[in-house]
Amino acid sequence: MRKKIEILVILALLMVEVVVLMISGCGGKRFIPVVGKVSNTFGSNLGRDIDMDGDNDSAVVLSNIAGSNSNIGPSMAIDGNGKIYVMGRGSNGSNTDVYVIRLNSDGSIDSDFGNSLGRDIDKDGNTDAGVILNNIASGNSDDNGYSIALDKNGKVYVTGSSSNGSNDDVFVIKIE
């Protein structure tokens, strides 16, 4: 029992030393803690405090992207101009489609990318634009986007899987 107490005391002293080093600096360099805070200027005001810091926060919330209210956004990329590409899959009511939405650096939807979706997916009162990919492997079933990448020229590449009716095929698509 005495051995366990000694070990706990040593661990506590080491923790105190680490805290002192973090506060006072080590080797002439100061430790500056980074504290995360949800932006109040990116996207739309949510009207609520989601990071518990006492103020209302903002975010981009997208719904009904492919025509139904089930959406997943597993991947995003940012180009050299600060445009943000969000890629995922959304239900069209009978199966899933791949989508790519481009946001401006402030979180608003870039209406110059893709085609009109015919609906307001960010609830700002405007009809939004994007790219919807359906029936990629010709099985008229689920199409799922998993990853997005940009090349040095800003071209967009999307990869995922698509059902051909009997199994899933992998796809890579370039969006210009």
Protein Blocks (a to p, Z undefined) as FASTA:
>chain_A
ZZmmmmmmmmmmmmmmmmmmmmnogehiacddddddddfkgcjaehiafkonopacdddd
dehklopacdcdfbccddfkopacddddddehjaccdddddddfkopacfkgcjaehiaf
konopacdddddehklonopadddfbdcddfkopacddddddehjaccddddddZZ
